Amino acid sequence: MSQYPTIVTGAAGFIGAAVAEALMARGTPVIGIDSMNDYYPVSLKEARRNRLTARHGNLFTFHQLDFSDMAALTAALEPHRFDTIVHLGAQAGVRYSLENPQAYVASNLAGHVNMLEIARTRQVAHMVYASSSSVYGGNAKLPFAVEDRVDHPVSLYAATKKADELMSETYAHLFRIPLTGLRFFTVYGPWGRPDMALWKFTERMLSGRPIEVYNNGEMYRDFTYIDDIVGGVLACLDRPPADDGQAKAGGSVKPHALYNIGNNRSEHLMRMIEVLEGACGVKAELRLLPMQPGDVPATYADITALTRDTGYAPSTPIEVGVPRFVEWYRAYLPD
């Protein structure tokens, strides 16, 4: 295994910090990049970053910069050697893309091209990047398979992620850069994101407020625990797609693979709330609301390709993962 560093973008984010932690735990130095923007409280991003520094010291180098700024990105990386990239930084969130589309264009489109350019000019051995289950839009066929068409996104966020996959295909074709795109399905767990349902529900239930449940509770999500996600990301990073003309997962004959990374179980939202009630020791008061613009009623990952190619086998059901999140939440935000 190379001892050159791996770049992790979004290194102070939920998944990015967890991936950086796992890489350094196995001895790989990490160059972390994060703009530390205020889409959610910066204090949480700082706490994740500071934890990485405290645990891994000289294995961790951090640059606070916006990777949609090519000049700043190039200047910061100029002195570094690295041979792999895990590009997880993005403007996240479906609903926020209705309010601030420019943030998504800058980060998810311009920023993704910048990272592809870094991969090309520095001739990296492999770049793994974050896509999203949201590319499937209102796909009625469950589970979602990487072979399904994804031409009808229902949010700008989803459209930017689909565009990232298309741009990556172009770079794999023109420059033969090994690239792997991962379509993440509803990731949750300790150090998670405050804009996600599990955090919002926990916060409201523990403070005696009602929770907002969309589509009158008729929602299904493939909730995927962070440790399972990290295992899948590292397994992919270690296996760059070959430039052999053979069809990869997702259909490319270039060195570009696309995988779903989920739990392979679609849970009814009301079941997740039941488990959360048990973990919090609180009965939830529900405010049932209609479907939100840009949202989808169900997600469910077909992970056959990822399991076949990497041995990926998620092992954390919500009955285990949700209580772990609540335990962390209580410690991180004591009453």
C-alpha positions as CSV (number, residue, x, y, z in Angstrom):
1,M,0.0,0.0,0.0
2,S,1.3,3.4,-1.0
3,Q,2.4,5.7,1.8
4,Y,1.7,8.8,-0.2
5,P,-1.1,10.9,1.3
6,T,-4.7,10.7,0.2
7,I,-6.6,14.0,-0.4
8,V,-10.0,14.0,1.3
9,T,-12.3,16.9,0.4
10,G,-15.0,17.7,2.9
11,A,-12.6,16.5,5.6
12,A,-14.5,18.3,8.3
13,G,-17.8,17.0,7.0
14,F,-19.7,14.0,8.3
15,I,-18.5,11.3,5.9
16,G,-15.3,13.0,5.1
17,A,-14.1,13.2,8.7
18,A,-15.0,9.5,9.2
19,V,-13.1,8.4,6.0
20,A,-10.1,10.5,7.0
21,E,-10.1,8.9,10.4
22,A,-10.2,5.4,8.9
23,L,-7.4,6.2,6.4
24,M,-5.1,7.5,9.2
25,A,-6.0,4.6,11.4
26,R,-4.4,2.4,8.8
27,G,-1.4,4.6,8.5
28,T,-2.2,6.6,5.4
29,P,-1.5,10.4,5.7
30,V,-4.4,12.6,4.8
31,I,-4.5,16.1,3.3
32,G,-7.8,17.4,4.3
33,I,-9.6,20.2,2.4
34,D,-12.8,21.9,3.7
35,S,-14.2,25.4,3.2
36,M,-15.8,25.2,6.7
37,N,-18.9,27.0,5.4
38,D,-21.9,27.8,7.6
39,Y,-24.6,25.6,5.9
40,Y,-24.8,24.1,9.4
41,P,-23.0,25.1,12.6
42,V,-19.3,25.5,11.9
43,S,-18.6,24.5,15.5
44,L,-19.5,20.9,14.6
45,K,-17.1,20.9,11.6
46,E,-14.4,22.4,13.9
47,A,-15.0,19.7,16.5
48,R,-14.6,16.9,13.8
49,R,-11.4,18.5,12.5
50,N,-9.9,19.1,15.9
51,R,-10.6,15.4,16.8
52,L,-8.7,14.3,13.7
53,T,-5.8,16.5,14.6
54,A,-5.8,15.4,18.2
55,R,-5.9,11.7,17.3
56,H,-3.5,11.6,14.4
57,G,-1.3,14.7,14.7
58,N,1.3,14.7,11.9
59,L,-0.6,12.3,9.7
60,F,-3.2,15.0,9.2
61,T,-2.6,18.2,7.1
62,F,-5.6,20.5,6.8
63,H,-6.3,23.3,4.4
64,Q,-9.3,25.6,4.9
65,L,-10.2,26.5,1.3
66,D,-13.0,26.4,-1.2
67,F,-12.1,23.9,-3.9
68,S,-14.3,25.7,-6.4
69,D,-11.5,28.3,-6.3
70,M,-9.0,26.7,-8.6
71,A,-6.2,29.2,-7.9
72,A,-6.4,28.6,-4.2
73,L,-6.7,24.8,-4.6
74,T,-3.7,24.6,-6.9
75,A,-1.6,26.8,-4.7
76,A,-2.4,24.8,-1.5
77,L,-1.6,21.5,-3.1
78,E,1.5,22.6,-5.0
79,P,4.0,21.5,-2.3
80,H,2.2,18.2,-1.6
81,R,2.7,14.8,-3.1
82,F,-0.4,12.5,-3.2
83,D,-1.6,9.6,-5.3
84,T,-5.3,9.2,-4.5
85,I,-8.3,11.5,-3.9
86,V,-11.5,10.9,-2.0
87,H,-13.7,13.8,-3.2
88,L,-16.5,14.0,-0.7
89,G,-16.8,17.8,-0.4
90,A,-20.0,19.2,-1.9
91,Q,-22.9,21.5,-1.1
92,A,-25.3,18.9,0.4
93,G,-29.0,18.9,1.0
94,V,-32.0,18.6,-1.4
95,R,-34.2,21.3,0.1
96,Y,-31.5,24.0,0.4
97,S,-30.9,23.7,-3.4
98,L,-34.3,25.3,-3.9
99,E,-33.1,28.4,-1.9
100,N,-29.5,28.8,-3.0
101,P,-28.8,27.2,-6.4
102,Q,-25.6,29.1,-6.9
103,A,-23.9,27.3,-4.0
104,Y,-24.5,24.0,-5.8
105,V,-23.3,25.3,-9.1
106,A,-20.0,26.5,-7.5
107,S,-19.3,23.5,-5.3
108,N,-20.8,20.6,-7.1
109,L,-20.1,21.6,-10.7
110,A,-17.1,23.9,-10.8
111,G,-15.6,22.2,-7.7
112,H,-15.9,18.8,-9.2
113,V,-14.3,19.8,-12.4
114,N,-11.4,21.4,-10.4
115,M,-10.9,18.1,-8.6
116,L,-10.9,16.2,-11.9
117,E,-8.3,18.7,-13.2
118,I,-6.1,18.1,-10.1
119,A,-6.5,14.3,-10.7
120,R,-5.4,14.8,-14.3
121,T,-2.5,17.2,-13.9
122,R,-1.1,15.3,-10.9
123,Q,-1.8,11.9,-12.5
124,V,-3.4,10.3,-9.5
125,A,-3.9,6.5,-9.3
126,H,-7.5,6.8,-8.4
127,M,-10.2,9.3,-7.4
128,V,-13.3,8.2,-5.6
129,Y,-16.1,10.8,-5.6
130,A,-19.4,11.2,-3.9
131,S,-22.6,10.9,-6.0
132,S,-26.0,10.5,-4.4
133,S,-29.1,8.2,-4.4
134,S,-31.0,11.4,-5.3
135,V,-29.9,10.9,-9.0
136,Y,-32.7,8.3,-9.2
137,G,-35.3,11.0,-8.9
138,G,-38.8,9.6,-8.7
139,N,-37.7,6.2,-10.0
140,A,-40.6,3.9,-9.2
141,K,-38.7,0.6,-9.6
142,L,-37.2,-0.6,-6.3
143,P,-34.5,-1.3,-5.4
144,F,-32.6,1.3,-7.4
145,A,-29.9,-0.4,-9.6
146,V,-26.9,1.4,-11.1
147,E,-28.1,0.2,-14.5
148,D,-31.4,2.2,-14.2
149,R,-31.7,5.4,-16.2
150,V,-31.3,8.6,-14.2
151,D,-32.5,11.3,-16.6
152,H,-35.2,12.8,-14.5
153,P,-33.8,14.4,-11.3
154,V,-36.4,16.1,-9.1
155,S,-34.0,18.6,-7.4
156,L,-31.0,20.7,-8.5
157,Y,-28.9,18.9,-6.0
158,A,-29.6,15.6,-7.8
159,A,-29.0,17.2,-11.2
160,T,-25.5,18.4,-10.1
161,K,-24.6,14.9,-8.9
162,K,-25.7,13.4,-12.2
163,A,-23.6,16.0,-14.0
164,D,-20.6,15.0,-11.8
165,E,-21.0,11.4,-13.0
166,L,-21.1,12.6,-16.7
167,M,-18.1,14.8,-16.3
168,S,-16.2,12.0,-14.6
169,E,-17.0,9.7,-17.5
170,T,-15.6,12.3,-19.9
171,Y,-12.3,12.5,-17.9
172,A,-12.0,8.7,-17.7
173,H,-12.5,8.6,-21.5
174,L,-10.1,11.5,-22.5
175,F,-7.4,11.0,-19.8
176,R,-7.9,7.4,-18.6
177,I,-8.0,8.5,-15.0
178,P,-9.4,5.7,-12.8
179,L,-12.6,7.1,-11.2
180,T,-15.2,5.6,-8.9
181,G,-18.5,7.3,-8.2
182,L,-20.5,6.3,-5.1
183,R,-24.2,6.9,-4.9
184,F,-24.7,7.3,-1.1
185,F,-28.0,6.4,0.5
186,T,-29.2,8.3,3.6
187,V,-26.0,8.1,5.8
188,Y,-26.4,8.5,9.5
189,G,-24.5,7.9,12.8
190,P,-22.3,9.7,15.3
191,W,-20.9,13.0,14.2
192,G,-23.7,13.2,11.7
193,R,-25.4,16.2,10.0
194,P,-27.9,18.5,11.8
195,D,-29.9,19.0,8.6
196,M,-30.7,15.2,8.4
197,A,-34.0,13.8,9.7
198,L,-32.4,11.6,12.5
199,W,-30.6,14.6,14.1
200,K,-33.6,16.9,13.8
201,F,-36.0,14.2,15.2
202,T,-33.6,13.5,18.1
203,E,-33.1,17.2,18.9
204,R,-36.9,17.9,18.9
205,M,-37.9,14.7,20.8
206,L,-35.3,15.3,23.6
207,S,-36.5,18.9,24.0
208,G,-40.2,18.0,24.1
209,R,-41.1,19.5,20.7
210,P,-43.1,17.8,17.9
211,I,-41.3,16.3,14.9
212,E,-42.2,17.1,11.3
213,V,-43.0,14.0,9.3
214,Y,-43.3,14.5,5.6
215,N,-45.7,12.6,3.2
216,N,-47.8,11.8,6.3
217,G,-45.1,9.3,7.3
218,E,-45.3,7.2,4.1
219,M,-41.6,7.5,3.4
220,Y,-39.0,4.7,3.0
221,R,-35.3,5.2,3.3
222,D,-32.2,3.0,2.9
223,F,-30.6,4.2,6.2
224,T,-26.9,3.4,6.1
225,Y,-24.7,3.5,9.1
226,I,-21.5,5.6,8.8
227,D,-19.1,2.7,9.7
228,D,-20.6,0.6,6.8
229,I,-20.2,3.5,4.4
230,V,-16.6,4.1,5.4
231,G,-15.8,0.4,4.9
232,G,-17.2,0.6,1.4
233,V,-15.4,3.8,0.5
234,L,-12.0,2.4,1.5
235,A,-12.7,-0.9,-0.3
236,C,-13.4,1.1,-3.5
237,L,-10.4,3.3,-3.0
238,D,-8.2,0.2,-2.8
239,R,-9.6,-1.2,-6.1
240,P,-9.3,1.3,-9.0
241,P,-11.3,0.3,-12.0
242,A,-9.1,-1.2,-14.7
243,D,-8.6,0.4,-18.1
244,D,-9.3,-2.9,-19.9
245,G,-12.3,-2.0,-22.2
246,Q,-14.6,-4.2,-20.1
247,A,-17.9,-2.9,-18.9
248,K,-17.8,-1.6,-15.3
249,A,-20.6,-1.3,-12.8
250,G,-22.7,1.5,-14.2
251,G,-22.0,0.5,-17.8
252,S,-18.8,2.4,-18.6
253,V,-16.1,0.7,-20.7
254,K,-13.6,3.4,-19.5
255,P,-11.8,3.2,-16.1
256,H,-14.9,4.6,-14.4
257,A,-17.2,2.6,-12.1
258,L,-20.5,3.7,-10.4
259,Y,-21.9,2.0,-7.4
260,N,-24.8,2.3,-5.0
261,I,-23.6,2.3,-1.4
262,G,-26.4,1.6,1.0
263,N,-27.7,-0.8,3.6
264,N,-29.8,-2.8,1.1
265,R,-32.8,-2.4,3.3
266,S,-35.6,0.2,2.8
267,E,-37.0,1.1,6.2
268,H,-40.4,2.7,6.7
269,L,-39.9,6.1,8.3
270,M,-42.3,5.3,11.1
271,R,-40.2,2.2,12.0
272,M,-37.2,4.4,12.3
273,I,-39.2,6.8,14.6
274,E,-40.2,3.8,16.7
275,V,-36.5,2.8,17.2
276,L,-35.6,6.4,18.0
277,E,-38.4,6.6,20.6
278,G,-36.9,3.5,22.3
279,A,-33.4,5.0,22.2
280,C,-34.5,8.4,23.5
281,G,-37.0,7.1,26.0
282,V,-39.5,9.6,24.6
283,K,-42.8,9.2,22.7
284,A,-42.6,11.3,19.6
285,E,-45.3,13.9,18.9
286,L,-45.9,13.9,15.2
287,R,-46.7,16.8,12.9
288,L,-47.8,15.1,9.7
289,L,-47.0,17.2,6.6
290,P,-47.3,16.8,2.8
291,M,-44.5,15.8,0.6
292,Q,-41.8,18.4,0.1
293,P,-40.7,19.7,-3.3
294,G,-37.6,17.9,-4.5
295,D,-38.1,14.9,-2.2
296,V,-38.9,11.3,-3.1
297,P,-41.1,8.8,-1.3
298,A,-38.7,5.9,-1.2
299,T,-35.0,5.0,-1.6
300,Y,-33.6,1.4,-1.7
301,A,-30.1,0.5,-2.8
302,D,-29.3,-2.5,-4.9
303,I,-25.7,-3.1,-3.8
304,T,-25.1,-6.3,-5.9
305,A,-22.3,-4.7,-8.0
306,L,-20.5,-3.2,-5.0
307,T,-20.6,-6.5,-3.1
308,R,-19.5,-8.4,-6.1
309,D,-16.5,-6.1,-6.8
310,T,-15.3,-5.3,-3.2
311,G,-17.0,-7.7,-0.8
312,Y,-19.0,-4.8,0.7
313,A,-21.4,-6.2,3.3
314,P,-23.2,-3.6,5.5
315,S,-23.8,-5.1,8.9
316,T,-25.6,-2.3,11.0
317,P,-29.4,-2.3,11.1
318,I,-31.2,0.8,12.4
319,E,-31.9,-1.1,15.7
320,V,-28.2,-0.9,16.4
321,G,-27.2,2.3,14.6
322,V,-29.9,4.6,15.8
323,P,-29.2,4.0,19.5
324,R,-25.5,4.6,18.8
325,F,-26.3,8.0,17.3
326,V,-28.5,9.0,20.3
327,E,-25.8,7.9,22.7
328,W,-23.3,10.1,20.8
329,Y,-25.8,13.0,20.6
330,R,-26.4,13.0,24.3
331,A,-22.6,13.1,25.0
332,Y,-21.9,15.8,22.3
333,L,-24.9,18.0,23.3
334,P,-25.4,17.4,27.0
335,D,-28.6,18.9,28.5
